[in-house]
Amino acid sequence: MTIGTGVITIWGKRLAMVIAGLCLSGLLLSGNTLTLEDAITEAMVRNLNLRIQEADHRIAGDTVDLAKATFDTTLFGEASWAEQEQDRDLYRSSSETGRAGLGVTRLLSSGASLTLRTDYVRSGGSRYDSSLNQIIGGDELNHNSAVTASIRQPLLKGRGSRVNLAGIRKAEKRLEIAGLDFRQQILSVIRDTEKAYWQLAHARERMNRRESAIRLAGTMLEETLIREQVGRATRLDVLQARANVASQQEILLDAQRQVEEAEDALAAQLGRLEAGVSQRVYDVESLRPVGAEIPDLGSVWSGALARSLELSVQRANLEVLSEDRLLAKDDTRTDLNLVASASTTGLSPDGAKSAYESALEKEGHDWQVGLEVSVPIGKRAAKAGLRQAETMIEREEFRLARMEQDLFRRVRDTHRVLTVGIQKLEAARLTLELEREAFDQQQQRVDNGLANFRDLQESQLAVDRAAIAELDAWLAVLFAEVELAELDGRLLDRHRIDIETRTGAVDAG
């Protein structure tokens, strides 16, 4: 089974249409066998935990774009108009000024901030001096223009692409982590769905065997009644036979409850558990035979160490913390910046066009260059931040080592459970075979008058216990196989599922 192209594509429309087609055809409805593969496919489409994780992955993808947007070019502009009039005892004045500016600015990966802008000023006015009885300055208009290029380059703190691109690298690493978390959620859904599936199969088998036990108890009651009529059984034997039937009925009710609980658990994994919905009846496969092959512990551990998503996430977190340490170390540097600008200006009474022509002919120009410095005394905050970043890396390295130890312990424990489980299963099979043979022998002894009904009843109970023990051992082995396959990265191969992971943008189908 192949699930999409990309971590997210299991939510694609094509797969959803496939699932809808399966439902319409009745393959996933009650009355037909729900295969394990069908259950897993439906769970990966409908499971709510996967939908949540998928949304987290898309959010992380947008965070990368937000980090890259820091280096986008920004267009800015401004415009204003002002008028001023004054009327005093000796003079009157009026002026008007119009301003307009337009430019672009961009942050470079080196840390430099570049700005290119143009400014235009239209101004004019007059002043009347009553003491002189004349107008001073006239009322002609002046047109001023300027084209300016400026740069602000950090020389110490904030210098270089290694520092300035750290935010993008952190966002990309968090996107990778989100993809790993999503993949881990997929594995969890597959694991939990398979375990819920086999739990239901186990509960069904238990109920079937309880039904067989009831039928056997009924048959034994009928035979006891017949023997009582011919004097070969006592009234006590009949009472014990009736009590046996009642006891088996009680046990069956409990088995039926366990089936319903297992159906609810599977329905929850498939996203079908809804309030007010009538009882679902899933026809699932029987418990599959388990082979006696036990994987080598060393190969299982090697696979787990190489494919563990938990370890991969922790290593990615360490890389994020390394970027934080880089930024913290940069904060300890002196904030020293080179600032420079150069302008060409123009002035004309004949309009904006003439003023800009004057500017382009470099009739006027100016430039400046300088340094800016800011030094916190003692740099206590920056030094504390660096120490904190280094300590956090040390802590997470210890955590990674502990996670490796925990993983090895889980692998070894699960491998041990599987090894012992297979041995117990073989023992349970042999026990059941022997108990059935003993029951047949006891039946013959009762028929020949060599044993009473109590002996036969005890033998039947022994067969029932052996049958349930075999089922329990069967389920324990299946659970151990699933958990071990998840630990060493074979769970997808176990179900022939292909998930092509892709870091970056999410393709929703």
FIKOL-999703 format. One record per residue (C-alpha): residue in three letters; x negated, y, z. Coordinates in steps of 0.5 Angstrom, whole numbers. Layout:
BEGIN
+------+-------+-------+-------+
! code !     u !     v !     w !
+------+-------+-------+-------+
!  ALA !     X !     Y !     Z !
...
+------+-------+-------+-------+
END
This chain:
BEGIN
+------+-------+-------+-------+
! code !     u !     v !     w !
+------+-------+-------+-------+
!  MET !     0 !     0 !     0 !
!  THR !    -3 !     7 !    -2 !
!  ILE !    -1 !    13 !     2 !
!  GLY !    -2 !    19 !    -3 !
!  THR !    -8 !    23 !    -5 !
!  GLY !   -10 !    27 !     1 !
!  VAL !    -9 !    27 !     9 !
!  ILE !    -2 !    30 !     8 !
!  THR !     1 !    27 !     2 !
!  ILE !     5 !    22 !     6 !
!  TRP !    10 !    27 !     6 !
!  GLY !    10 !    28 !    -1 !
!  LYS !    16 !    28 !    -5 !
!  ARG !    15 !    22 !    -9 !
!  LEU !    14 !    18 !    -3 !
!  ALA !    20 !    20 !     0 !
!  MET !    24 !    19 !    -6 !
!  VAL !    21 !    12 !    -6 !
!  ILE !    23 !    11 !     2 !
!  ALA !    30 !    14 !     0 !
!  GLY !    31 !     9 !    -6 !
!  LEU !    29 !     3 !    -1 !
!  CYS !    34 !     5 !     4 !
!  LEU !    39 !     6 !    -2 !
!  SER !    38 !    -1 !    -4 !
!  GLY !    39 !    -4 !     3 !
!  LEU !    32 !    -6 !     4 !
!  LEU !    31 !    -2 !    10 !
!  LEU !    38 !    -3 !    13 !
!  SER !    41 !    -8 !    17 !
!  GLY !    43 !   -15 !    14 !
!  ASN !    36 !   -15 !    10 !
!  THR !    29 !   -17 !    13 !
!  LEU !    26 !   -11 !    15 !
!  THR !    18 !   -13 !    13 !
!  LEU !    13 !   -10 !    17 !
!  GLU !    10 !    -6 !    11 !
!  ASP !    17 !    -3 !    10 !
!  ALA !    17 !    -1 !    17 !
!  ILE !    10 !     2 !    17 !
!  THR !    12 !     6 !    11 !
!  GLU !    18 !     9 !    14 !
!  ALA !    15 !    11 !    20 !
!  MET !     9 !    15 !    17 !
!  VAL !    15 !    18 !    13 !
!  ARG !    20 !    20 !    19 !
!  ASN !    15 !    20 !    25 !
!  LEU !    16 !    26 !    28 !
!  ASN !     9 !    26 !    32 !
!  LEU !     6 !    26 !    25 !
!  ARG !    10 !    32 !    22 !
!  ILE !     8 !    36 !    28 !
!  GLN !     1 !    34 !    27 !
!  GLU !     2 !    35 !    19 !
!  ALA !     4 !    42 !    21 !
!  ASP !    -2 !    43 !    25 !
!  HIS !    -7 !    41 !    19 !
!  ARG !    -3 !    47 !    15 !
!  ILE !    -4 !    52 !    20 !
!  ALA !   -12 !    50 !    21 !
!  GLY !   -12 !    51 !    13 !
!  ASP !    -9 !    58 !    14 !
!  THR !   -14 !    60 !    19 !
!  VAL !   -20 !    58 !    14 !
!  ASP !   -17 !    63 !     9 !
!  LEU !   -16 !    68 !    15 !
!  ALA !   -23 !    68 !    17 !
!  LYS !   -25 !    69 !     9 !
!  ALA !   -21 !    75 !     9 !
!  THR !   -26 !    79 !    13 !
!  PHE !   -30 !    80 !     7 !
!  ASP !   -24 !    82 !     2 !
!  THR !   -25 !    89 !    -1 !
!  THR !   -20 !    94 !     2 !
!  LEU !   -17 !   100 !    -2 !
!  PHE !   -16 !   106 !     2 !
!  GLY !   -13 !   113 !     1 !
!  GLU !   -11 !   119 !     4 !
!  ALA !    -7 !   126 !     2 !
!  SER !    -5 !   132 !     6 !
!  TRP !    -3 !   139 !     5 !
!  ALA !    -3 !   145 !    10 !
!  GLU !    -1 !   152 !    10 !
!  GLN !    -3 !   158 !    15 !
!  GLU !    -1 !   165 !    16 !
!  GLN !    -4 !   170 !    21 !
!  ASP !    -1 !   177 !    22 !
!  ARG !    -5 !   181 !    27 !
!  ASP !    -5 !   188 !    28 !
!  LEU !   -11 !   190 !    24 !
!  TYR !   -11 !   184 !    18 !
!  ARG !    -6 !   179 !    15 !
!  SER !    -9 !   173 !    12 !
!  SER !    -6 !   166 !     9 !
!  SER !    -9 !   160 !     6 !
!  GLU !    -7 !   153 !     3 !
!  THR !   -11 !   147 !     3 !
!  GLY !    -9 !   140 !    -1 !
!  ARG !   -14 !   134 !     1 !
!  ALA !   -14 !   127 !    -3 !
!  GLY !   -18 !   122 !    -2 !
!  LEU !   -19 !   115 !    -5 !
!  GLY !   -24 !   109 !    -4 !
!  VAL !   -26 !   102 !    -3 !
!  THR !   -30 !    99 !     3 !
!  ARG !   -33 !    92 !     4 !
!  LEU !   -36 !    88 !     9 !
!  LEU !   -42 !    83 !     6 !
!  SER !   -45 !    77 !     9 !
!  SER !   -51 !    80 !    11 !
!  GLY !   -47 !    85 !    16 !
!  ALA !   -47 !    91 !    11 !
!  SER !   -41 !    95 !    11 !
!  LEU !   -41 !    99 !     4 !
!  THR !   -36 !   104 !     2 !
!  LEU !   -35 !   108 !    -4 !
!  ARG !   -30 !   114 !    -4 !
!  THR !   -28 !   120 !    -8 !
!  ASP !   -25 !   126 !    -4 !
!  TYR !   -22 !   132 !    -8 !
!  VAL !   -20 !   139 !    -4 !
!  ARG !   -16 !   145 !    -7 !
!  SER !   -16 !   151 !    -3 !
!  GLY !   -15 !   158 !    -3 !
!  GLY !   -12 !   164 !     0 !
!  SER !   -13 !   172 !     2 !
!  ARG !   -14 !   177 !     8 !
!  TYR !   -12 !   184 !     8 !
!  ASP !   -16 !   188 !    13 !
!  SER !   -11 !   194 !    15 !
!  SER !   -17 !   198 !    18 !
!  LEU !   -21 !   198 !    11 !
!  ASN !   -14 !   198 !     7 !
!  GLN !   -16 !   193 !     2 !
!  ILE !   -16 !   185 !     1 !
!  ILE !   -22 !   181 !     2 !
!  GLY !   -23 !   175 !    -1 !
!  GLY !   -18 !   175 !    -6 !
!  ASP !   -13 !   169 !    -7 !
!  GLU !   -16 !   165 !   -13 !
!  LEU !   -16 !   158 !   -12 !
!  ASN !   -22 !   153 !   -11 !
!  HIS !   -23 !   146 !   -13 !
!  ASN !   -28 !   142 !   -10 !
!  SER !   -30 !   134 !   -11 !
!  ALA !   -34 !   129 !    -8 !
!  VAL !   -36 !   122 !   -10 !
!  THR !   -40 !   119 !    -4 !
!  ALA !   -43 !   112 !    -3 !
!  SER !   -45 !   110 !     4 !
!  ILE !   -48 !   104 !     8 !
!  ARG !   -48 !   101 !    15 !
!  GLN !   -53 !    96 !    15 !
!  PRO !   -54 !    92 !    22 !
!  LEU !   -62 !    91 !    23 !
!  LEU !   -62 !    87 !    29 !
!  LYS !   -55 !    85 !    32 !
!  GLY !   -50 !    82 !    27 !
!  ARG !   -55 !    82 !    21 !
!  GLY !   -56 !    76 !    16 !
!  SER !   -51 !    71 !    13 !
!  ARG !   -52 !    66 !    19 !
!  VAL !   -49 !    70 !    24 !
!  ASN !   -43 !    73 !    20 !
!  LEU !   -41 !    67 !    16 !
!  ALA !   -40 !    63 !    23 !
!  GLY !   -33 !    65 !    24 !
!  ILE !   -32 !    61 !    17 !
!  ARG !   -36 !    55 !    19 !
!  LYS !   -32 !    55 !    25 !
!  ALA !   -25 !    55 !    22 !
!  GLU !   -27 !    50 !    17 !
!  LYS !   -30 !    45 !    22 !
!  ARG !   -23 !    46 !    26 !
!  LEU !   -20 !    44 !    19 !
!  GLU !   -24 !    38 !    19 !
!  ILE !   -22 !    37 !    26 !
!  ALA !   -15 !    38 !    25 !
!  GLY !   -15 !    33 !    19 !
!  LEU !   -19 !    28 !    24 !
!  ASP !   -13 !    29 !    29 !
!  PHE !    -8 !    28 !    23 !
!  ARG !   -12 !    21 !    21 !
!  GLN !   -12 !    19 !    28 !
!  GLN !    -4 !    20 !    29 !
!  ILE !    -3 !    16 !    23 !
!  LEU !    -7 !    10 !    26 !
!  SER !    -3 !    11 !    32 !
!  VAL !     4 !    11 !    29 !
!  ILE !     1 !     5 !    25 !
!  ARG !    -1 !     1 !    31 !
!  ASP !     5 !     3 !    35 !
!  THR !    10 !     1 !    30 !
!  GLU !     7 !    -6 !    29 !
!  LYS !     7 !    -7 !    36 !
!  ALA !    14 !    -5 !    37 !
!  TYR !    16 !    -9 !    31 !
!  TRP !    12 !   -15 !    34 !
!  GLN !    15 !   -14 !    41 !
!  LEU !    22 !   -14 !    37 !
!  ALA !    20 !   -21 !    34 !
!  HIS !    18 !   -23 !    40 !
!  ALA !    25 !   -21 !    44 !
!  ARG !    29 !   -24 !    38 !
!  GLU !    25 !   -31 !    39 !
!  ARG !    26 !   -31 !    46 !
!  MET !    33 !   -30 !    45 !
!  ASN !    33 !   -35 !    40 !
!  ARG !    30 !   -40 !    45 !
!  ARG !    35 !   -38 !    51 !
!  GLU !    40 !   -40 !    46 !
!  SER !    37 !   -47 !    45 !
!  ALA !    37 !   -48 !    52 !
!  ILE !    44 !   -46 !    53 !
!  ARG !    46 !   -51 !    48 !
!  LEU !    41 !   -56 !    51 !
!  ALA !    44 !   -55 !    58 !
!  GLY !    51 !   -56 !    55 !
!  THR !    50 !   -62 !    52 !
!  MET !    47 !   -65 !    58 !
!  LEU !    53 !   -62 !    62 !
!  GLU !    57 !   -66 !    57 !
!  GLU !    53 !   -73 !    57 !
!  THR !    53 !   -72 !    65 !
!  LEU !    61 !   -72 !    65 !
!  ILE !    61 !   -78 !    61 !
!  ARG !    56 !   -82 !    65 !
!  GLU !    60 !   -79 !    71 !
!  GLN !    66 !   -83 !    68 !
!  VAL !    63 !   -89 !    67 !
!  GLY !    60 !   -89 !    74 !
!  ARG !    53 !   -87 !    72 !
!  ALA !    53 !   -80 !    75 !
!  THR !    55 !   -77 !    81 !
!  ARG !    59 !   -71 !    83 !
!  LEU !    53 !   -67 !    85 !
!  ASP !    50 !   -69 !    78 !
!  VAL !    56 !   -65 !    75 !
!  LEU !    55 !   -59 !    79 !
!  GLN !    48 !   -59 !    78 !
!  ALA !    49 !   -59 !    70 !
!  ARG !    54 !   -54 !    71 !
!  ALA !    50 !   -49 !    75 !
!  ASN !    44 !   -50 !    70 !
!  VAL !    49 !   -48 !    64 !
!  ALA !    51 !   -42 !    68 !
!  SER !    44 !   -40 !    70 !
!  GLN !    42 !   -41 !    62 !
!  GLN !    47 !   -36 !    61 !
!  GLU !    45 !   -31 !    66 !
!  ILE !    38 !   -31 !    63 !
!  LEU !    41 !   -30 !    56 !
!  LEU !    44 !   -24 !    58 !
!  ASP !    37 !   -21 !    60 !
!  ALA !    34 !   -24 !    54 !
!  GLN !    39 !   -20 !    50 !
!  ARG !    38 !   -14 !    54 !
!  GLN !    31 !   -14 !    52 !
!  VAL !    32 !   -15 !    44 !
!  GLU !    37 !    -8 !    45 !
!  GLU !    31 !    -5 !    48 !
!  ALA !    26 !    -7 !    43 !
!  GLU !    31 !    -5 !    38 !
!  ASP !    31 !     2 !    41 !
!  ALA !    23 !     2 !    41 !
!  LEU !    23 !     1 !    34 !
!  ALA !    28 !     5 !    32 !
!  ALA !    24 !    11 !    35 !
!  GLN !    18 !     9 !    31 !
!  LEU !    22 !    10 !    25 !
!  GLY !    25 !    16 !    27 !
!  ARG !    32 !    13 !    27 !
!  LEU !    34 !    14 !    34 !
!  GLU !    39 !    19 !    35 !
!  ALA !    44 !    20 !    40 !
!  GLY !    51 !    17 !    39 !
!  VAL !    49 !    12 !    33 !
!  SER !    52 !     5 !    34 !
!  GLN !    47 !     0 !    36 !
!  ARG !    42 !    -2 !    30 !
!  VAL !    41 !    -9 !    28 !
!  TYR !    34 !   -10 !    25 !
!  ASP !    33 !   -17 !    22 !
!  VAL !    25 !   -18 !    23 !
!  GLU !    20 !   -23 !    21 !
!  SER !    18 !   -28 !    25 !
!  LEU !    12 !   -28 !    29 !
!  ARG !     6 !   -30 !    25 !
!  PRO !     2 !   -36 !    26 !
!  VAL !    -5 !   -33 !    29 !
!  GLY !   -12 !   -36 !    27 !
!  ALA !   -17 !   -38 !    31 !
!  GLU !   -22 !   -34 !    28 !
!  ILE !   -25 !   -29 !    33 !
!  PRO !   -30 !   -23 !    30 !
!  ASP !   -37 !   -22 !    33 !
!  LEU !   -37 !   -17 !    38 !
!  GLY !   -43 !   -14 !    35 !
!  SER !   -40 !   -13 !    29 !
!  VAL !   -34 !   -10 !    32 !
!  TRP !   -38 !    -5 !    36 !
!  SER !   -42 !    -3 !    30 !
!  GLY !   -35 !    -1 !    26 !
!  ALA !   -32 !     2 !    32 !
!  LEU !   -38 !     7 !    33 !
!  ALA !   -39 !     8 !    26 !
!  ARG !   -31 !    10 !    25 !
!  SER !   -29 !    12 !    31 !
!  LEU !   -25 !    18 !    30 !
!  GLU !   -25 !    20 !    37 !
!  LEU !   -33 !    21 !    37 !
!  SER !   -32 !    24 !    30 !
!  VAL !   -28 !    30 !    33 !
!  GLN !   -32 !    31 !    39 !
!  ARG !   -38 !    31 !    35 !
!  ALA !   -35 !    37 !    31 !
!  ASN !   -33 !    40 !    37 !
!  LEU !   -40 !    40 !    39 !
!  GLU !   -42 !    44 !    32 !
!  VAL !   -36 !    49 !    33 !
!  LEU !   -40 !    50 !    40 !
!  SER !   -46 !    51 !    37 !
!  GLU !   -43 !    57 !    32 !
!  ASP !   -41 !    60 !    39 !
!  ARG !   -48 !    59 !    42 !
!  LEU !   -51 !    63 !    35 !
!  LEU !   -46 !    68 !    36 !
!  ALA !   -47 !    69 !    44 !
!  LYS !   -55 !    69 !    42 !
!  ASP !   -53 !    75 !    37 !
!  ASP !   -50 !    79 !    42 !
!  THR !   -56 !    79 !    47 !
!  ARG !   -60 !    83 !    41 !
!  THR !   -60 !    90 !    41 !
!  ASP !   -54 !    94 !    37 !
!  LEU !   -59 !    98 !    32 !
!  ASN !   -56 !   100 !    25 !
!  LEU !   -59 !   103 !    19 !
!  VAL !   -54 !   108 !    16 !
!  ALA !   -54 !   112 !    10 !
!  SER !   -50 !   116 !     5 !
!  ALA !   -51 !   120 !    -2 !
!  SER !   -46 !   125 !    -5 !
!  THR !   -45 !   128 !   -11 !
!  THR !   -41 !   135 !   -11 !
!  GLY !   -37 !   139 !   -15 !
!  LEU !   -34 !   146 !   -15 !
!  SER !   -30 !   150 !   -20 !
!  PRO !   -24 !   155 !   -20 !
!  ASP !   -21 !   152 !   -26 !
!  GLY !   -18 !   145 !   -24 !
!  ALA !   -20 !   138 !   -21 !
!  LYS !   -22 !   136 !   -28 !
!  SER !   -27 !   141 !   -28 !
!  ALA !   -29 !   140 !   -21 !
!  TYR !   -31 !   133 !   -22 !
!  GLU !   -35 !   134 !   -29 !
!  SER !   -39 !   139 !   -25 !
!  ALA !   -40 !   133 !   -20 !
!  LEU !   -42 !   128 !   -25 !
!  GLU !   -47 !   133 !   -28 !
!  LYS !   -50 !   133 !   -21 !
!  GLU !   -49 !   140 !   -20 !
!  GLY !   -49 !   139 !   -12 !
!  HIS !   -51 !   133 !    -8 !
!  ASP !   -53 !   131 !    -1 !
!  TRP !   -56 !   125 !     3 !
!  GLN !   -57 !   123 !    10 !
!  VAL !   -60 !   117 !    13 !
!  GLY !   -61 !   115 !    20 !
!  LEU !   -61 !   110 !    26 !
!  GLU !   -55 !   108 !    31 !
!  VAL !   -57 !   105 !    37 !
!  SER !   -53 !   102 !    43 !
!  VAL !   -56 !    98 !    49 !
!  PRO !   -52 !    96 !    55 !
!  ILE !   -57 !    96 !    61 !
!  GLY !   -59 !    90 !    63 !
!  LYS !   -55 !    86 !    58 !
!  ARG !   -52 !    82 !    64 !
!  ALA !   -45 !    80 !    60 !
!  ALA !   -49 !    78 !    54 !
!  LYS !   -54 !    74 !    58 !
!  ALA !   -48 !    71 !    62 !
!  GLY !   -44 !    69 !    55 !
!  LEU !   -51 !    66 !    52 !
!  ARG !   -52 !    61 !    59 !
!  GLN !   -44 !    60 !    59 !
!  ALA !   -45 !    57 !    51 !
!  GLU !   -51 !    53 !    53 !
!  THR !   -48 !    50 !    59 !
!  MET !   -41 !    48 !    55 !
!  ILE !   -45 !    45 !    49 !
!  GLU !   -49 !    41 !    55 !
!  ARG !   -42 !    39 !    58 !
!  GLU !   -40 !    36 !    51 !
!  GLU !   -46 !    32 !    50 !
!  PHE !   -45 !    29 !    57 !
!  ARG !   -38 !    28 !    55 !
!  LEU !   -40 !    25 !    48 !
!  ALA !   -44 !    20 !    52 !
!  ARG !   -39 !    18 !    56 !
!  MET !   -34 !    17 !    51 !
!  GLU !   -39 !    12 !    47 !
!  GLN !   -39 !     8 !    54 !
!  ASP !   -31 !     8 !    54 !
!  LEU !   -31 !     6 !    47 !
!  PHE !   -36 !     0 !    48 !
!  ARG !   -32 !    -2 !    55 !
!  ARG !   -25 !    -2 !    51 !
!  VAL !   -28 !    -6 !    45 !
!  ARG !   -31 !   -11 !    50 !
!  ASP !   -25 !   -11 !    54 !
!  THR !   -20 !   -12 !    48 !
!  HIS !   -25 !   -17 !    45 !
!  ARG !   -25 !   -21 !    51 !
!  VAL !   -17 !   -21 !    51 !
!  LEU !   -17 !   -23 !    44 !
!  THR !   -22 !   -29 !    46 !
!  VAL !   -18 !   -31 !    52 !
!  GLY !   -11 !   -30 !    49 !
!  ILE !   -13 !   -35 !    43 !
!  GLN !   -15 !   -40 !    48 !
!  LYS !    -9 !   -39 !    52 !
!  LEU !    -5 !   -39 !    46 !
!  GLU !    -8 !   -46 !    44 !
!  ALA !    -7 !   -48 !    51 !
!  ALA !     0 !   -46 !    51 !
!  ARG !     2 !   -50 !    45 !
!  LEU !    -1 !   -56 !    48 !
!  THR !     3 !   -55 !    54 !
!  LEU !     9 !   -54 !    50 !
!  GLU !     8 !   -60 !    46 !
!  LEU !     7 !   -65 !    52 !
!  GLU !    13 !   -62 !    56 !
!  ARG !    17 !   -63 !    50 !
!  GLU !    15 !   -70 !    50 !
!  ALA !    15 !   -71 !    58 !
!  PHE !    23 !   -68 !    57 !
!  ASP !    24 !   -74 !    52 !
!  GLN !    21 !   -79 !    57 !
!  GLN !    25 !   -76 !    62 !
!  GLN !    32 !   -77 !    58 !
!  GLN !    30 !   -84 !    57 !
!  ARG !    29 !   -85 !    64 !
!  VAL !    36 !   -82 !    66 !
!  ASP !    39 !   -86 !    61 !
!  ASN !    36 !   -92 !    64 !
!  GLY !    38 !   -90 !    71 !
!  LEU !    31 !   -89 !    73 !
!  ALA !    32 !   -82 !    74 !
!  ASN !    37 !   -77 !    76 !
!  PHE !    40 !   -71 !    73 !
!  ARG !    35 !   -66 !    78 !
!  ASP !    29 !   -69 !    75 !
!  LEU !    32 !   -68 !    68 !
!  GLN !    34 !   -61 !    69 !
!  GLU !    27 !   -60 !    72 !
!  SER !    24 !   -62 !    66 !
!  GLN !    28 !   -58 !    62 !
!  LEU !    26 !   -52 !    66 !
!  ALA !    19 !   -54 !    65 !
!  VAL !    20 !   -54 !    57 !
!  ASP !    23 !   -47 !    57 !
!  ARG !    17 !   -44 !    61 !
!  ALA !    12 !   -47 !    57 !
!  ALA !    16 !   -44 !    50 !
!  ILE !    16 !   -37 !    53 !
!  ALA !     9 !   -38 !    55 !
!  GLU !     7 !   -40 !    48 !
!  LEU !    11 !   -34 !    46 !
!  ASP !     8 !   -29 !    51 !
!  ALA !     1 !   -32 !    49 !
!  TRP !     3 !   -31 !    41 !
!  LEU !     5 !   -23 !    43 !
!  ALA !    -1 !   -22 !    47 !
!  VAL !    -6 !   -24 !    41 !
!  LEU !    -2 !   -20 !    36 !
!  PHE !    -3 !   -14 !    41 !
!  ALA !   -10 !   -15 !    42 !
!  GLU !   -11 !   -16 !    34 !
!  VAL !    -8 !    -9 !    33 !
!  GLU !   -12 !    -6 !    38 !
!  LEU !   -18 !    -9 !    36 !
!  ALA !   -17 !    -7 !    29 !
!  GLU !   -16 !     0 !    31 !
!  LEU !   -22 !     1 !    35 !
!  ASP !   -27 !    -2 !    29 !
!  GLY !   -23 !     2 !    24 !
!  ARG !   -20 !    -4 !    20 !
!  LEU !   -13 !    -2 !    22 !
!  LEU !   -12 !     1 !    15 !
!  ASP !   -15 !    -5 !    11 !
!  ARG !   -11 !   -10 !    16 !
!  HIS !    -4 !    -7 !    12 !
!  ARG !    -8 !    -5 !     5 !
!  ILE !    -6 !     2 !     6 !
!  ASP !   -11 !     7 !     3 !
!  ILE !   -11 !    14 !     5 !
!  GLU !   -16 !    19 !     1 !
!  THR !   -18 !    25 !     6 !
!  ARG !   -19 !    31 !     3 !
!  THR !   -22 !    37 !     7 !
!  GLY !   -19 !    44 !     5 !
!  ALA !   -12 !    46 !     3 !
!  VAL !    -6 !    42 !     4 !
!  ASP !    -3 !    39 !    -2 !
!  ALA !     5 !    38 !     0 !
!  GLY !     6 !    34 !    -6 !
+------+-------+-------+-------+
END
